[in-house]
Amino acid sequence: LLDNFMPPGLQNRPADRPSNNRRLSLLTGRKTVLAVRVIVIDGVPSYDEDFLRDSVFGTQVTLKSQYFACSHGKLEFVHAEHPNLPIDSNGVISVSVSKATSEGDSVIRNSATSALEVTYGVSPSSLASHVMYCLPPNSMGGIAYAYVNSWLSVYKDNWCTYPSAQMHELGHNLNLAHSSEGYLSDSSNVYGDQSGMVSVIIVLR
């Protein structure tokens, strides 16, 4: 079932505010992805590693399948294969942090980054081209966000398993803005053009 959905709180977080003539990242080839289930002292994501792995890399409608199809085979997202990761992780791991959901996504996000650095000996940005933090319920006000032209995206619970949210946020990592941003006369309506996944999320259930 496809439902047009204009989610509140959806946002992108630019490192530098993108301009209309921003330089796009290379959008072909293979890019590695690591999805991280972030467990806090009073919360855990609503799915296990196997379910998350299938939602990102599976053969049905997933981040991997849809970017591959939309790029006509020129852009492929594959699971992270860094030698420091467990050999059987296949692109998905879990990390526990000593934080509570009430402390919010910024605190939990930073703690997850520190925990990954301690556990695997390198920055998360070295583990994969793109890292998805999948937070537990009630840990953030919005539904998802990503940093533009960067490696990190952050999701509230089940939104980490929705291909539309995955494609939207990793699109920001690839330096894509909302398609109407900076072009429509109503600059406040950044989701006004709903022609693509980085324009607006279409919820796939």
Long-range contacts (C-beta under 8 A, 24 or more apart in sequence): 1-205, 2-202, 2-203, 2-204, 3-202, 3-203, 3-205, 4-194, 4-200, 4-202, 5-200, 5-201, 5-202, 5-203, 6-191, 6-200, 7-142, 7-143, 7-201, 8-142, 8-143, 9-141, 9-142, 9-143, 10-142, 10-143, 10-144, 10-145, 10-168, 10-191, 10-201, 11-142, 11-145, 12-145, 12-146, 12-147, 12-148, 12-169, 12-172, 12-177, 12-178, 13-145, 13-146, 13-147, 13-148, 14-147, 14-148, 14-149, 15-147, 15-148, 15-149, 15-150, 16-148, 18-148, 18-149, 18-175, 18-177, 18-181, 18-182, 19-182, 20-182, 20-183, 22-175, 22-177, 23-175, 24-174, 24-175, 24-176, 25-149, 25-174, 25-175, 27-71, 27-74, 27-75, 27-174, 28-71, 28-74, 28-75, 29-74, 29-75, 29-76, 30-76, 30-77, 30-78, 31-75, 31-76, 31-77, 31-78, 31-129, 31-130, 32-77, 32-78, 32-79, 32-80, 32-81, 32-82, 32-91, 32-128, 32-129, 32-130, 33-57, 33-63, 33-64, 33-77, 33-78, 33-79, 33-80, 33-91, 33-128, 33-129, 33-130, 33-131, 33-132, 33-170, 34-79, 34-80, 34-82, 34-85, 34-91, 34-92, 34-93, 34-124, 34-127, 34-128, 34-130, 34-131, 34-132, 35-91, 35-92, 35-93, 35-131, 35-132, 35-134, 35-160, 36-92, 36-93, 36-94, 36-95, 36-112, 36-116, 36-124, 36-131, 36-132, 36-133, 36-134, 37-92, 37-93, 37-94, 37-95, 37-134, 38-94, 38-95, 38-97, 38-108, 38-112, 38-133, 38-134, 38-135, 38-136, 39-94, 39-95, 39-96, 39-97, 39-136, 40-96, 40-97, 40-98, 40-99, 40-100, 40-101, 40-108, 40-135, 40-136, 40-139, 41-98, 41-99, 41-100, 42-100, 42-101, 43-100, 43-101, 43-136, 43-137, 43-138, 43-139, 44-136, 45-134, 45-135, 45-136, 45-157, 45-160, 46-136, 46-137, 46-157, 46-158, 47-158, 47-161, 49-92, 49-93, 49-94, 51-161, 52-92, 52-134, 52-160, 52-161, 53-79, 53-90, 53-91, 53-92, 55-160, 55-161, 55-162, 55-163, 55-166, 56-91, 56-92, 56-132, 56-161, 56-166, 57-90, 57-91, 61-163, 61-204, 62-163, 62-166, 63-163, 63-166, 63-167, 63-170, 65-163, 66-163, 66-167, 66-197, 67-167, 67-170, 77-130, 77-170, 80-127, 80-128, 82-120, 82-122, 82-126, 82-127, 82-128, 84-120, 84-121, 84-122, 84-127, 85-120, 85-127, 91-128, 95-119, 101-136, 101-137, 101-138, 101-139, 104-139, 104-140, 105-135, 105-139, 105-140, 105-141, 105-154, 105-156, 108-135, 108-139, 109-133, 109-135, 109-152, 109-154, 124-151, 124-152, 125-151, 125-152, 130-170, 130-173, 132-160, 132-166, 132-169, 132-170, 134-160, 134-161, 135-160, 143-201, 144-168, 144-169, 145-169, 146-170, 146-171, 146-172, 146-173, 147-172, 147-173, 148-172, 148-173, 148-175, 148-177, 149-173, 149-174, 149-175, 162-201, 162-203, 162-204, 163-204, 164-197, 164-201, 164-202, 164-203, 164-204, 165-201, 167-197, 167-198, 168-197, 168-198, 168-200, 168-201, 171-197, 171-198, 172-198
